[in-house]
């Protein structure tokens, strides 16, 4: 029932929530209609609950929200909403649903997520446009979505699905072609040098396309916001530490990239660990609040994807039984079995590496404390940015990459984590 109510409420949000009124006499219903009776409507505009409402839906429209239990005409199916809540349809503002749409889209919608900002797809944009039209026309079951096509990275691109940009002319041509193909925004990645980033921004602004993504190492986060970056993705808190530490952290991360490219995993891990610890140890609340004010002035939104962060730094299960229980949760029943098995193998391998690295009990406990500190710091950072005035968006980064980050259901988990960080439920 919770799923049904959440789906229905998307029309409350998108088409306007009529003021609850008390009617006399039977409620007219033309065509296919049903009513949810006795439900509590969550009014997100006023931050109040409206109990004991009857919500009448005809076709794809909510046509009435009434107090009590009004008389309904014959032919109207009645759904018992007692002790249930009707909420607006949710958006995942950093998701990946277009790739493998056939099973991802129904899973997203079934969890009350009626909109997705898709943050990178290798699906041809002509197919994306047709898919969007099919969803809007009701020919296809799935969430509404906005999309951008492949993300833009420097050469060599970190993954083969990314679009490598190596020259200024290539940068301009890529943005022009994405705009012509129907991209609704441009996503940039970490390794773009400043000269190429400037070319991308110039063409994006020429076409009226927002640019969002990872803050490139060529910039500070504040500089990216000043250049017009509309969305900063993920709680990579090391970008938002004290200014003096941020410079050093960026230097370490550039070195990490260089060691990765020359195939030196030991050096790469050493640099990554140094940057990780420096980010924890030099976090400065006042500077983060000031950055939030800078975001607010520039119209930059922050998408922390806390649920993705939590998947990276979950506390180490103490027993094999506790580890196995992570992969027998009921919410995993809707996921492809091969994917769940892959997640389990991935986590088993990662924990093996951690056990090898933490060769003594003291090292093991230190690593566990650092993971806990990382989660605490990223939660605090989100709240501090918000205190400064930054707008916060709920996103998950759900696809298949991060174990236990689920399409659809993890949006609900993200909202819980945002409240844990210090935002109000409203």
Secondary structure, DSSP 8 states (H G I E B T S, - for coil): -HHHHHHHHHHHHHH-----B---S-B---SSEEEEEEEEEEETTTTEEEEEEEEEEETTEEEEEEES---B-TT-EEEE-TT-EE---EEEEEE--STTHHHHHHHHHHTTEEEEEE----S-HHHHHHHHHHHHHTSS-S-EEE---S-EEESS-SSTTSEEE-SHHHHHHHHHHHHHHT-SEEEE-TT--HHHHHHHHHHHHHHT-EEEES--TTS-HHHHHHTT--EEES--GGGGS-HHHHHHHHHHHHHHHHHHHTT-HHHHHHHHHHHHHHHHHT--HHHHHHHHHHHHHHT-EEE--HHHHHHHS----SSHHHHHHTTS-GGGGGS-HHHHHHHHHHHHHHHHHHHHH--SHHHHHHHHHHHHHHHHHHHHHHHHHHHHT-EE-----BSSSSTT--TTHHHHHHHHHHHHHT----
